[in-house]
Amino acid sequence: MYLVRRWSVKNARLLESVYDVFERFFVAMHPVWNAVGYARLERPMAAVEKLIKGFLFDCQMCGQCALSSTGMSCPMNCPKQLRNGPCGGVRANGNCEVKPEMRCVWVEAWEGSRRMRHGDAIHSVQVAVDFSLAGRSYWLTTAREKYEQRHAPGETRA
């Protein structure tokens, strides 16, 4: 998995483009998700998401995905679970102080973000992890939230 995770960071721009298309599709499917029921879809969708994101990013299913802001490097893979940058223990070779055989998640995140069109998002401060969302589908949450933002009452569509 570690090698696939490293590949994902090296191909962050490609994965960013794929995700942009995927997200538009997922948001457009909101009427279907809503008709079936978001609660009913949660468990199967989370299983599919865990399979795909687990393989590509070694995703820890925190329920608050930051991949698009962190160069396709999951910050939850940091042994200290730091979500806003590296600790002071990054080794001179870029490896982790806790797991010396592993590259620092944040060194990877910086390199991946430099490859992305929206790479400056790495400067955004991530909120603290709400562990009550662990295991939930971020895809479904995003689909609902973005659909509601785009179709807020009182707003006209262009």
Backbone as CSV, one residue per row, in Angstrom:
resi,resn,N_x,N_y,N_z,CA_x,CA_y,CA_z,C_x,C_y,C_z
1,MET,0.816,-1.199,0.000,0.000,0.000,0.000,0.857,1.259,0.000
2,TYR,1.983,1.190,0.684,2.837,2.363,0.784,3.295,2.829,-0.595
3,LEU,3.632,1.883,-1.477,4.080,2.254,-2.823,2.950,2.884,-3.627
4,VAL,1.738,2.390,-3.468,0.593,2.975,-4.172,0.334,4.377,-3.627
5,ARG,0.444,4.535,-2.319,0.275,5.862,-1.702,1.282,6.859,-2.264
6,ARG,2.524,6.426,-2.423,3.563,7.296,-2.994,3.247,7.612,-4.455
7,TRP,2.737,6.607,-5.214,2.347,6.819,-6.605,1.240,7.872,-6.674
8,SER,0.292,7.808,-5.766,-0.833,8.749,-5.761,-0.356,10.187,-5.584
9,VAL,0.617,10.384,-4.729,1.158,11.725,-4.517,1.900,12.191,-5.772
10,LYS,2.646,11.304,-6.392,3.374,11.666,-7.607,2.430,11.984,-8.761
11,ASN,1.226,11.434,-8.713,0.227,11.662,-9.765,-0.942,12.489,-9.232
12,ALA,-0.640,13.409,-8.352,-1.675,14.213,-7.695,-2.513,15.008,-8.690
13,ARG,-1.889,15.542,-9.712,-2.652,16.346,-10.681,-3.659,15.487,-11.443
14,LEU,-3.255,14.319,-11.868,-4.164,13.400,-12.552,-5.324,13.027,-11.624
15,LEU,-5.021,12.678,-10.399,-6.059,12.282,-9.449,-6.968,13.453,-9.090
16,GLU,-6.414,14.656,-9.068,-7.229,15.848,-8.831,-8.255,16.007,-9.958
17,SER,-7.821,15.808,-11.194,-8.727,15.921,-12.341,-9.796,14.836,-12.309
18,VAL,-9.402,13.619,-12.002,-10.363,12.519,-11.896,-11.374,12.815,-10.803
19,TYR,-10.896,13.302,-9.661,-11.806,13.588,-8.560,-12.776,14.719,-8.911
20,ASP,-12.313,15.728,-9.633,-13.199,16.830,-10.032,-14.382,16.308,-10.850
21,VAL,-14.106,15.414,-11.790,-15.175,14.821,-12.606,-16.078,13.956,-11.724
22,PHE,-15.464,13.144,-10.893,-16.212,12.255,-9.997,-17.116,13.061,-9.061
23,GLU,-16.593,14.149,-8.523,-17.390,14.960,-7.598,-18.587,15.588,-8.305
24,ARG,-18.391,16.109,-9.509,-19.518,16.686,-10.260,-20.599,15.638,-10.498
25,PHE,-20.178,14.435,-10.870,-21.137,13.338,-11.067,-21.876,13.025,-9.767
26,PHE,-21.134,12.919,-8.693,-21.725,12.563,-7.409,-22.717,13.612,-6.928
27,VAL,-22.392,14.884,-7.121,-23.299,15.964,-6.733,-24.541,15.937,-7.619
28,ALA,-24.349,15.689,-8.914,-25.493,15.616,-9.829,-26.426,14.457,-9.469
29,MET,-25.890,13.439,-8.828,-26.692,12.278,-8.435,-27.469,12.509,-7.127
30,HIS,-27.367,13.706,-6.559,-28.050,13.996,-5.296,-29.527,13.595,-5.287
31,PRO,-30.303,13.903,-6.337,-31.712,13.482,-6.303,-31.884,11.960,-6.126
32,VAL,-30.988,11.198,-6.724,-31.050,9.740,-6.576,-30.668,9.345,-5.155
33,TRP,-29.544,9.915,-4.674,-29.100,9.595,-3.305,-30.195,9.975,-2.307
34,ASN,-30.811,11.118,-2.537,-31.848,11.601,-1.631,-33.074,10.680,-1.676
35,ALA,-33.462,10.240,-2.885,-34.627,9.360,-3.024,-34.391,8.007,-2.347
36,VAL,-33.198,7.465,-2.498,-32.871,6.186,-1.861,-32.729,6.387,-0.355
37,GLY,-32.153,7.519,0.007,-31.925,7.838,1.421,-30.456,7.809,1.757
38,TYR,-29.944,8.950,2.175,-28.524,9.028,2.521,-28.169,8.047,3.640
39,ALA,-29.033,7.915,4.624,-28.750,7.008,5.740,-28.666,5.562,5.256
40,ARG,-29.511,5.199,4.339,-29.521,3.838,3.808,-28.262,3.565,2.975
41,LEU,-27.748,4.581,2.319,-26.565,4.426,1.465,-25.248,4.496,2.229
42,GLU,-25.293,4.997,3.440,-24.067,5.267,4.195,-23.144,4.053,4.298
43,ARG,-23.638,2.953,4.767,-22.780,1.788,4.998,-22.188,1.226,3.698
44,PRO,-23.005,0.964,2.651,-22.380,0.431,1.428,-21.443,1.432,0.753
45,MET,-21.802,2.713,0.782,-20.940,3.708,0.146,-19.619,3.850,0.917
46,ALA,-19.683,3.811,2.225,-18.460,3.891,3.026,-17.554,2.689,2.746
47,ALA,-18.139,1.520,2.519,-17.342,0.327,2.215,-16.621,0.483,0.869
48,VAL,-17.330,0.998,-0.133,-16.717,1.219,-1.447,-15.636,2.294,-1.347
49,GLU,-15.943,3.361,-0.629,-14.978,4.450,-0.462,-13.723,3.952,0.248
50,LYS,-13.911,3.148,1.281,-12.765,2.611,2.025,-11.900,1.734,1.123
51,LEU,-12.532,0.940,0.280,-11.799,0.072,-0.623,-10.961,0.895,-1.607
52,ILE,-11.579,1.874,-2.252,-10.891,2.674,-3.268,-9.854,3.595,-2.645
53,LYS,-10.276,4.391,-1.663,-9.348,5.348,-1.050,-8.309,4.646,-0.185
54,GLY,-8.671,3.511,0.374,-7.701,2.739,1.143,-6.567,2.261,0.258
55,PHE,-6.925,1.772,-0.935,-5.914,1.295,-1.874,-5.043,2.442,-2.382
56,LEU,-5.669,3.524,-2.837,-4.916,4.622,-3.457,-4.140,5.488,-2.469
57,PHE,-4.723,5.737,-1.304,-4.145,6.740,-0.397,-3.854,6.209,1.001
58,ASP,-4.108,4.926,1.227,-4.021,4.351,2.571,-4.928,5.146,3.513
59,CYS,-6.119,5.461,2.998,-7.098,6.286,3.713,-7.485,5.642,5.042
60,GLN,-7.608,6.456,6.057,-7.979,5.990,7.389,-9.462,6.221,7.692
61,MET,-10.224,6.714,6.688,-11.672,6.925,6.807,-12.037,7.774,8.023
62,CYS,-11.430,8.946,8.102,-11.713,9.863,9.209,-13.063,10.558,9.034
63,GLY,-13.598,10.532,7.805,-14.874,11.186,7.531,-14.745,12.665,7.209
64,GLN,-13.516,13.174,7.190,-13.259,14.589,6.914,-12.056,14.699,5.993
65,CYS,-12.221,14.176,4.797,-11.124,14.033,3.846,-10.467,15.372,3.519
66,ALA,-9.137,15.352,3.528,-8.368,16.555,3.203,-7.438,16.311,2.016
67,LEU,-7.628,15.194,1.307,-6.724,14.841,0.211,-6.556,15.953,-0.816
68,SER,-7.646,16.621,-1.161,-7.553,17.668,-2.180,-6.781,18.887,-1.682
69,SER,-6.595,18.981,-0.383,-5.835,20.094,0.194,-4.419,19.688,0.583
70,THR,-4.156,18.407,0.549,-2.858,17.927,1.034,-2.112,17.111,-0.013
71,GLY,-2.210,17.519,-1.259,-1.436,16.884,-2.316,-1.681,15.401,-2.475
72,MET,-2.882,14.948,-2.152,-3.284,13.538,-2.223,-2.509,12.670,-1.228
73,SER,-2.019,13.282,-0.175,-1.356,12.570,0.906,-2.249,12.668,2.139
74,CYS,-2.731,11.536,2.622,-3.663,11.543,3.757,-2.938,11.903,5.051
75,PRO,-3.303,13.027,5.677,-2.620,13.425,6.912,-2.870,12.464,8.070
76,MET,-3.909,11.639,7.962,-4.186,10.687,9.036,-3.171,9.547,9.052
77,ASN,-2.294,9.477,8.040,-1.217,8.492,8.036,-0.027,8.960,8.859
78,CYS,-0.057,10.203,9.288,0.982,10.710,10.176,0.834,9.996,11.515
79,PRO,1.901,9.401,12.033,1.795,8.707,13.314,1.287,9.608,14.446
80,LYS,1.494,10.913,14.307,1.016,11.858,15.311,-0.333,12.462,14.922
81,GLN,-0.844,12.058,13.750,-2.112,12.531,13.206,-2.183,14.059,13.130
82,LEU,-1.093,14.663,12.677,-1.046,16.112,12.510,-1.748,16.488,11.213
83,ARG,-2.678,17.419,11.268,-3.486,17.776,10.095,-3.097,19.109,9.465
84,ASN,-2.110,19.793,10.028,-1.784,21.113,9.501,-0.297,21.332,9.272
85,GLY,0.429,20.286,9.056,1.842,20.432,8.759,2.688,19.496,9.589
86,PRO,3.957,19.431,9.252,4.846,18.481,9.913,5.214,18.906,11.328
87,CYS,5.602,17.913,12.107,6.110,18.198,13.446,7.548,18.694,13.306
88,GLY,8.197,18.924,14.379,9.583,19.395,14.326,10.577,18.268,14.182
89,GLY,10.079,17.046,14.003,10.981,15.899,13.975,11.222,15.295,12.612
90,VAL,10.908,16.016,11.546,11.169,15.485,10.209,12.679,15.355,10.048
91,ARG,13.110,14.189,9.637,14.542,13.943,9.473,15.086,14.688,8.249
92,ALA,16.370,14.841,8.184,17.010,15.576,7.086,16.697,14.961,5.720
93,ASN,16.467,13.649,5.685,16.155,12.980,4.417,14.665,13.036,4.077
94,GLY,13.862,13.723,4.913,12.432,13.848,4.667,11.601,12.740,5.277
95,ASN,12.229,11.865,6.026,11.498,10.759,6.640,10.962,11.145,8.015
96,CYS,10.036,10.341,8.475,9.340,10.553,9.746,10.235,10.212,10.931
97,GLU,10.101,10.972,12.017,10.900,10.661,13.207,10.351,9.447,13.943
98,VAL,9.045,9.207,13.851,8.429,8.082,14.548,8.616,6.781,13.766
99,LYS,8.432,6.860,12.442,8.618,5.705,11.556,9.721,6.062,10.555
100,PRO,10.972,5.844,10.919,12.095,6.284,10.078,12.098,5.705,8.665
101,GLU,11.433,4.581,8.448,11.395,3.978,7.110,10.357,4.634,6.205
102,MET,9.525,5.517,6.772,8.441,6.157,6.020,8.750,7.631,5.774
103,ARG,8.459,8.098,4.542,8.579,9.534,4.259,7.544,10.275,5.061
104,CYS,7.875,11.441,5.524,6.929,12.269,6.270,5.719,12.550,5.380
105,VAL,4.548,12.331,5.928,3.300,12.564,5.212,3.245,13.997,4.701
106,TRP,3.766,14.931,5.472,3.701,16.346,5.092,4.742,16.742,4.066
107,VAL,5.859,16.055,4.023,6.823,16.269,2.938,6.170,15.804,1.640
108,GLU,5.514,14.636,1.707,4.772,14.119,0.548,3.653,15.086,0.152
109,ALA,2.919,15.590,1.138,1.799,16.499,0.867,2.287,17.750,0.136
110,TRP,3.396,18.289,0.567,3.926,19.495,-0.072,4.308,19.200,-1.524
111,GLU,4.990,18.080,-1.738,5.396,17.722,-3.104,4.169,17.490,-3.987
112,GLY,3.175,16.782,-3.461,1.956,16.536,-4.222,1.194,17.810,-4.523
113,SER,1.121,18.705,-3.558,0.374,19.955,-3.761,1.015,20.821,-4.837
114,ARG,2.337,20.744,-4.982,3.032,21.524,-6.016,2.654,21.029,-7.419
115,ARG,2.174,19.814,-7.522,1.785,19.257,-8.816,0.335,19.575,-9.176
116,MET,-0.452,19.984,-8.201,-1.893,20.173,-8.398,-2.221,21.582,-8.889
117,ARG,-3.324,21.694,-9.643,-3.794,23.008,-10.098,-4.192,23.883,-8.914
118,HIS,-4.807,23.279,-7.926,-5.262,24.015,-6.744,-4.357,23.694,-5.548
119,GLY,-3.079,23.623,-5.799,-2.112,23.238,-4.786,-1.980,24.198,-3.620
120,ASP,-2.405,25.454,-3.818,-2.315,26.418,-2.724,-3.271,26.095,-1.589
121,ALA,-4.182,25.154,-1.806,-5.115,24.757,-0.750,-4.389,24.149,0.446
122,ILE,-3.140,23.763,0.248,-2.376,23.200,1.364,-2.172,24.243,2.467
123,HIS,-2.302,25.521,2.123,-2.146,26.591,3.112,-3.387,26.765,3.976
124,SER,-4.488,26.120,3.611,-5.723,26.224,4.399,-5.568,25.447,5.699
125,VAL,-6.044,26.031,6.770,-5.976,25.370,8.070,-7.100,24.335,8.153
126,GLN,-6.728,23.116,8.484,-7.697,22.034,8.653,-8.231,22.065,10.089
127,VAL,-9.533,21.874,10.211,-10.118,21.833,11.551,-9.725,20.533,12.233
128,ALA,-9.826,20.526,13.553,-9.511,19.322,14.317,-10.439,18.187,13.904
129,VAL,-9.951,16.985,13.991,-10.719,15.808,13.584,-11.871,15.573,14.554
130,ASP,-13.059,15.398,13.983,-14.239,15.009,14.754,-14.334,13.494,14.638
131,PHE,-13.874,12.787,15.649,-13.792,11.334,15.577,-15.162,10.661,15.513
132,SER,-16.233,11.400,15.756,-17.575,10.810,15.618,-17.918,10.566,14.148
133,LEU,-17.174,11.165,13.222,-17.420,10.976,11.790,-16.592,9.844,11.195
134,ALA,-15.724,9.247,11.984,-14.853,8.179,11.496,-15.681,7.038,10.910
135,GLY,-15.221,6.559,9.749,-15.901,5.458,9.083,-17.052,5.870,8.195
136,ARG,-17.414,7.146,8.195,-18.527,7.637,7.375,-18.032,7.992,5.981
137,SER,-18.946,7.991,5.028,-18.609,8.305,3.652,-18.478,9.810,3.466
138,TYR,-17.282,10.243,3.163,-17.052,11.653,2.861,-17.676,12.006,1.520
139,TRP,-17.737,11.053,0.610,-18.331,11.301,-0.708,-19.796,11.690,-0.574
140,LEU,-20.542,10.948,0.238,-21.963,11.273,0.416,-22.138,12.617,1.110
141,THR,-21.335,12.857,2.115,-21.409,14.131,2.837,-21.157,15.291,1.876
142,THR,-20.130,15.156,1.051,-19.789,16.203,0.095,-20.892,16.391,-0.943
143,ALA,-21.444,15.301,-1.442,-22.518,15.392,-2.437,-23.692,16.182,-1.885
144,ARG,-24.092,15.861,-0.671,-25.227,16.554,-0.053,-24.913,18.026,0.180
145,GLU,-23.755,18.303,0.782,-23.402,19.683,1.122,-23.243,20.557,-0.130
146,LYS,-22.557,20.051,-1.133,-22.341,20.861,-2.342,-23.645,21.055,-3.111
147,TYR,-24.499,20.053,-3.154,-25.790,20.216,-3.816,-26.607,21.291,-3.103
148,GLU,-26.640,21.228,-1.782,-27.406,22.207,-1.006,-26.831,23.612,-1.145
149,GLN,-25.515,23.734,-1.211,-24.891,25.049,-1.422,-25.276,25.632,-2.774
150,ARG,-25.281,24.788,-3.796,-25.571,25.246,-5.150,-27.051,25.534,-5.372
151,HIS,-27.894,24.930,-4.564,-29.336,25.068,-4.733,-30.001,25.640,-3.473
152,ALA,-29.284,26.543,-2.830,-29.810,27.161,-1.610,-31.077,27.945,-1.945
153,PRO,-32.084,27.925,-1.065,-33.313,28.678,-1.314,-33.026,30.167,-1.480
154,GLY,-33.732,30.777,-2.414,-33.587,32.206,-2.628,-32.507,32.589,-3.614
155,GLU,-31.696,31.619,-4.016,-30.638,31.914,-4.994,-31.128,31.564,-6.378
156,THR,-30.758,32.376,-7.328,-31.115,32.080,-8.716,-29.986,31.341,-9.376
157,ARG,-30.333,30.426,-10.263,-29.315,29.663,-10.977,-28.995,30.332,-12.297
158,ALA,-27.730,30.375,-12.626,-27.294,31.007,-13.880,-27.284,29.991,-14.992
